[in-house]
Amino acid sequence: MAKEKPMHIPFQTFFISREVSKCPLILDIIKIGQKIKVLGLEENTDSTISLSYGKRILINASGVNLIKITYQDIIEVVDYDPVKNVVLAIGKQNPVIETPVHWIIHHAREDVNAIIQFNGEKIVKKYSENIPITKTEYPSGTIDLAKEVLKTLKESKKIVIRNIGCLFVGVSLQEVENLIFTGDEETYAS
């Protein structure tokens, strides 16, 4: 009898406010979204961007094209409980499925304040040469995936997540932008 994979249950979101976040960093997310247009991403490319904001993170809503992102498309994640798999948020829409992984990376690594993740085969082909890849495949948004990503991020600030996409991390959006457009990790090395 074949062993079945356990079903992935997405996190539950509780909104403490359905207002648009007033965080001043949202404009930076919108600007980087416009810059990545030159990468030639398809309209339906599944992408995620997140920024640390104190103990909170800003992350895009589910189903949002980063190239066309607006203030209403940004969710402020106030807290995440990995044991209960619950997100507390401020915003008008539901956060992306990658939210738990991004939250865990932001809180586990002091040198990470910005993350951009591009999902899909086309983008993986573009960036996958000579960068580390996660060893094991896990469903998006799971704690197991977060642990696997954190292990792989010890090797580089740009990685391939097996059968999902590419992830770029840095201390700032400027550093992540540099990784995406030039591939240069040394410029911001400390």
C-alpha positions in Angstrom: 0.0 0.0 0.0 1.5 3.4 -1.1 2.1 5.9 1.6 0.0 9.0 1.1 1.4 12.5 1.5 -0.2 14.3 4.4 -2.6 17.0 3.3 -1.3 20.6 3.6 -3.7 22.7 5.6 -3.1 26.4 4.9 -2.9 28.8 7.8 -5.9 30.5 9.2 -5.9 34.4 9.1 -7.6 36.6 11.7 -7.8 40.2 10.8 -7.4 42.7 13.6 -8.3 45.4 11.0 -9.6 45.4 7.5 -8.0 48.8 6.8 -5.1 49.3 4.4 -1.8 49.4 6.4 -0.3 52.8 6.9 3.3 51.6 6.9 5.6 54.0 5.1 7.6 51.0 3.6 4.7 50.1 1.3 5.9 52.6 -1.3 9.3 50.7 -1.5 7.4 47.5 -2.2 5.4 49.2 -5.0 8.6 50.7 -6.5 10.5 47.3 -6.6 7.4 45.7 -8.1 7.6 48.2 -11.0 11.4 47.5 -11.4 11.0 43.8 -11.7 8.9 44.3 -14.8 12.2 44.2 -16.8 12.7 40.6 -15.8 10.1 39.6 -18.3 7.9 37.8 -15.8 4.6 36.6 -17.2 1.4 38.1 -16.0 0.5 35.0 -14.0 4.0 34.6 -12.4 3.3 33.7 -8.7 5.6 36.0 -6.7 5.9 37.1 -3.1 7.7 40.1 -1.6 8.0 40.7 2.2 9.7 43.3 4.3 10.4 43.4 8.1 8.7 46.3 9.9 9.7 46.1 13.5 8.5 42.7 14.7 5.9 42.7 11.9 6.2 42.0 8.2 4.6 43.4 5.2 3.7 40.9 2.5 1.7 40.9 -0.6 -1.8 39.5 -0.8 -2.6 36.2 -2.5 -3.0 36.4 -6.3 -1.3 39.8 -6.7 0.9 40.5 -9.7 4.0 42.3 -8.2 4.4 44.4 -11.3 0.9 45.9 -10.7 0.9 45.9 -6.9 -0.9 48.7 -5.0 -1.3 49.8 -1.4 -4.5 47.6 -1.1 -2.4 44.6 -2.1 -0.1 44.7 0.9 -0.9 42.9 4.2 0.7 43.8 7.5 1.3 40.6 9.4 1.2 41.5 13.1 2.0 38.0 14.4 2.2 34.3 13.3 1.8 31.3 15.6 3.4 28.3 13.9 2.0 25.8 16.5 -1.6 26.9 15.8 -0.8 27.9 12.2 -2.6 31.3 12.7 -1.8 34.7 11.2 -2.9 38.0 12.7 -3.1 40.6 10.0 -4.1 44.1 9.0 -5.3 44.5 5.4 -8.1 44.1 2.9 -7.1 40.7 1.4 -5.7 37.4 2.4 -1.9 37.0 2.6 -0.1 34.6 0.2 0.4 31.0 1.1 4.2 31.7 1.6 3.5 33.9 4.6 4.5 31.4 7.3 7.8 30.7 5.5 8.6 34.4 5.0 7.6 35.1 8.7 9.9 32.4 10.0 12.9 33.5 7.8 12.5 37.2 8.9 12.4 36.1 12.6 15.2 33.5 12.4 17.7 35.6 10.5 18.8 39.0 11.8 20.4 39.7 8.5 17.1 39.4 6.6 14.8 42.3 6.3 13.7 41.8 2.7 12.7 38.7 0.7 11.5 38.3 -2.9 10.4 35.0 -4.1 9.5 34.1 -7.7 7.7 30.9 -8.4 7.6 29.0 -11.7 9.8 27.1 -14.1 10.8 30.0 -16.3 12.3 32.0 -13.5 14.0 29.0 -12.0 15.7 28.3 -15.3 16.9 31.9 -15.4 18.4 31.9 -12.0 19.2 28.3 -11.0 22.7 28.0 -12.4 25.3 27.8 -9.6 23.0 28.6 -6.7 22.0 26.2 -4.0 18.8 24.2 -4.1 16.8 22.8 -1.2 17.4 19.1 -0.8 13.8 18.0 0.0 10.5 19.1 -1.5 7.8 20.3 0.8 4.4 22.1 0.2 4.4 25.9 0.1 3.8 27.7 3.3 4.8 24.8 5.7 7.1 24.8 8.7 9.0 21.9 7.1 9.6 24.1 4.0 10.7 27.0 6.2 13.3 24.8 8.0 14.6 23.5 4.6 14.9 27.0 3.2 16.7 28.2 6.3 19.2 25.4 6.0 19.8 26.2 2.3 20.1 30.0 3.1 23.3 29.2 5.1 25.0 28.7 1.7 23.8 31.7 -0.1 21.3 34.7 0.0 19.8 33.4 -3.3 18.5 29.9 -3.5 16.2 27.6 -5.5 13.3 26.1 -3.6 12.8 22.6 -5.1 9.8 22.5 -7.5 8.6 25.9 -6.3 10.8 28.8 -7.4 13.7 31.1 -6.5 14.2 33.1 -3.2 16.4 36.1 -2.7 17.0 37.6 0.8 18.9 40.6 2.1 19.2 43.2 4.8 17.4 45.7 2.5 15.3 45.7 -0.7 18.3 47.4 -2.4 20.5 44.3 -1.6 17.8 41.9 -2.8 17.4 44.0 -6.0 21.1 43.8 -6.5 21.0 40.0 -6.1 18.2 39.7 -8.7 19.6 42.0 -11.3 23.4 41.5 -11.0 23.7 38.2 -9.0 26.3 39.9 -6.9 26.3 38.7 -3.3 29.6 40.2 -2.3 28.5 43.9 -2.6 26.6 43.7 0.7 28.5 41.0 2.5 29.5 42.0 6.0 
